[in-house]
């Protein structure tokens, strides 16, 4: 049974019928939130202490590398690089992309890459416009063999490499079956959706929207 006491000194309170679930829910949630608040505040204080203690160290590590003459840096395997140099090194690393001569329609990105679908074209151009470093169909060696993710992406701020697979014909049964197999290949190599793997899907009746692409970039790539 539920009773509402409006002050700690009130002994019995007002009975609330079990049928009045909205009122019960409101007051119980209020009590829970009031008990939760000091716990959350304490957690925030502890996080602020940790961040304050760690403040400046990443910048100091990157500045240490910059303190060496430019000609000497090529001999140093740095623990971390400044953002611009990290990004440039990643962009400059050569790779052998998948053969695209079998593409029937010539779709060319703003960077001059030939891609396989209009959605891939939109993804590539959106990444380029947001200045996100990416590689199209760069080989990825897994335990089961080599695959070619649609996009390999470097999140510079998080120092993290991501893979973006766009599954554009999910209303095709054979295509969907292959997409499931590919997902299992990723997961068997500890590459999981939401962590290092981005998956977008579409059918002929439900295409991938530009707003969806930019929202994903903001969430995972910047």
C-alpha positions in Angstrom: 0.0 0.0 0.0 1.1 3.5 -0.7 0.8 6.6 1.5 1.9 10.1 0.7 3.5 12.0 3.6 4.1 15.7 2.9 6.6 16.2 5.7 8.8 13.9 7.8 6.8 14.7 10.9 3.6 13.4 9.4 3.0 9.9 10.8 0.4 8.3 8.6 -0.1 10.3 5.4 -2.7 10.2 2.7 -3.6 6.8 1.2 -3.0 6.4 -2.5 -5.0 3.7 -4.3 -3.1 1.2 -6.3 -5.3 2.2 -9.2 -3.8 5.6 -9.3 -0.6 4.5 -11.0 0.3 7.9 -12.4 0.4 9.5 -9.0 2.4 6.6 -7.5 4.8 6.7 -10.4 5.3 10.5 -10.1 6.2 10.4 -6.4 8.3 7.3 -6.5 10.3 8.7 -9.4 10.8 11.9 -7.5 12.1 10.1 -4.5 14.4 8.0 -6.6 15.8 11.1 -8.4 16.4 12.9 -5.1 18.4 9.9 -3.8 20.2 9.6 -7.2 21.3 13.3 -7.4 24.0 13.3 -4.6 25.5 10.1 -6.1 25.7 11.6 -9.6 27.2 14.9 -8.1 29.9 12.8 -6.4 30.7 11.0 -9.6 31.0 14.4 -11.4 33.4 15.6 -8.7 35.6 12.5 -9.0 35.7 12.9 -12.8 36.6 16.5 -12.6 39.5 15.6 -10.2 40.7 13.0 -12.7 40.5 15.4 -15.7 42.3 18.1 -13.7 45.1 15.7 -12.8 45.4 14.6 -16.5 45.1 18.0 -18.0 47.8 19.0 -20.4 49.6 15.7 -20.6 48.5 14.8 -24.2 49.6 18.3 -25.4 52.9 17.9 -23.6 53.5 14.6 -25.3 52.8 16.1 -28.7 54.8 19.2 -28.0 57.8 17.0 -27.1 57.8 15.6 -30.6 57.6 19.1 -32.1 60.6 20.2 -30.0 62.9 18.1 -32.1 64.1 19.6 -35.4 61.9 18.7 -38.4 64.7 16.7 -40.1 65.1 14.6 -36.9 61.5 13.7 -36.5 61.5 11.1 -39.3 63.8 9.0 -37.1 61.5 9.1 -34.1 58.7 6.7 -33.4 56.6 9.1 -31.4 54.1 8.0 -28.7 51.7 10.5 -30.1 51.7 13.1 -32.9 50.1 16.5 -33.3 46.7 16.2 -35.0 47.8 17.7 -38.3 50.9 15.5 -38.6 49.0 12.4 -37.6 46.3 13.0 -40.2 48.8 13.8 -42.9 50.8 10.7 -42.3 47.6 8.6 -42.4 46.5 10.2 -45.6 50.0 9.7 -47.2 50.1 6.0 -46.4 49.7 4.2 -49.8 47.4 1.3 -50.2 46.2 -0.9 -53.1 42.4 -0.4 -53.4 40.0 -3.0 -54.7 39.7 -3.2 -58.5 36.7 -1.0 -59.6 36.9 -1.5 -63.4 33.7 -3.6 -63.2 31.6 -0.7 -62.1 29.0 -0.1 -64.8 28.1 3.5 -63.9 30.9 6.0 -63.4 30.4 7.7 -60.1 33.3 9.9 -59.1 33.8 11.5 -55.7 35.0 15.0 -55.1 38.5 13.4 -54.4 38.4 11.7 -57.8 37.6 8.1 -56.6 35.3 5.8 -58.5 32.6 4.4 -56.2 29.9 1.8 -56.7 26.7 3.6 -55.7 25.1 7.0 -55.3 25.0 6.4 -51.5 28.7 5.7 -51.4 29.2 8.8 -53.4 27.2 10.8 -50.9 29.1 9.3 -47.9 32.5 10.0 -49.5 31.6 13.6 -50.3 30.1 14.2 -46.9 33.3 12.8 -45.2 35.4 15.0 -47.5 33.4 18.1 -46.8 33.7 17.5 -43.0 37.5 17.0 -43.5 37.4 13.5 -42.2 40.3 11.4 -43.4 39.1 8.3 -45.1 40.1 5.6 -47.6 37.8 3.9 -50.0 37.9 0.1 -50.2 41.2 -0.1 -48.4 42.2 -3.8 -47.8 41.7 -5.0 -44.2 43.4 -8.3 -43.3 41.3 -10.4 -40.9 41.9 -13.9 -39.6 39.6 -15.3 -42.2 41.2 -13.4 -45.1 41.3 -10.0 -46.7 38.1 -7.8 -47.1 37.6 -4.3 -48.4 35.5 -2.1 -46.1 33.6 0.5 -48.0 35.3 3.2 -46.0 38.2 3.1 -43.5 38.1 6.3 -41.4 40.5 8.0 -39.0 38.9 9.8 -36.1 41.8 12.2 -35.4 40.5 13.5 -32.1 40.0 10.0 -30.6 43.0 8.4 -32.3 40.7 5.7 -33.6 40.3 3.9 -36.9 36.7 3.0 -37.9 35.1 1.0 -40.7 32.0 2.1 -42.5 30.0 -0.5 -44.4 27.0 0.7 -46.4 24.6 -2.1 -47.3 22.7 -0.7 -50.2 20.5 -3.6 -51.4 19.0 -5.1 -48.3 15.8 -6.1 -50.2 17.9 -8.6 -52.2 18.0 -11.9 -50.4 21.5 -13.0 -51.6 23.0 -9.6 -50.9 21.5 -9.6 -47.4 22.9 -13.1 -46.8 26.4 -11.9 -47.8 26.0 -8.8 -45.6 25.3 -11.0 -42.6 28.3 -13.2 -43.3 30.5 -10.0 -43.5 29.2 -8.8 -40.2 30.2 -12.1 -38.6 33.6 -11.8 -40.1 34.1 -8.4 -38.4 32.8 -9.6 -35.1 35.1 -12.6 -35.1 37.9 -10.1 -35.3 36.7 -8.0 -32.4 35.3 -5.2 -34.6 31.8 -4.5 -33.4 29.0 -2.2 -34.6 28.9 1.0 -32.5 32.5 0.7 -31.4 34.7 0.5 -34.5 32.1 -0.5 -37.1 29.5 1.8 -38.7 26.7 0.1 -40.6 24.2 1.9 -42.8 21.4 0.1 -44.7 18.9 0.9 -47.4 16.4 -0.7 -49.7 14.9 0.6 -53.0 11.9 1.8 -50.9 13.9 3.3 -48.1 17.1 5.1 -49.4 19.9 6.5 -47.2 19.3 10.2 -46.5 21.9 12.9 -46.5 20.8 14.0 -43.1 21.5 10.5 -41.8 25.0 10.5 -43.2 25.9 13.8 -41.6 24.4 12.7 -38.2 26.5 9.6 -38.3 29.7 11.6 -39.1 29.0 13.9 -36.2 28.4 11.0 -33.8 31.4 8.8 -34.8 33.9 10.5 -37.0 34.6 14.0 -35.5 
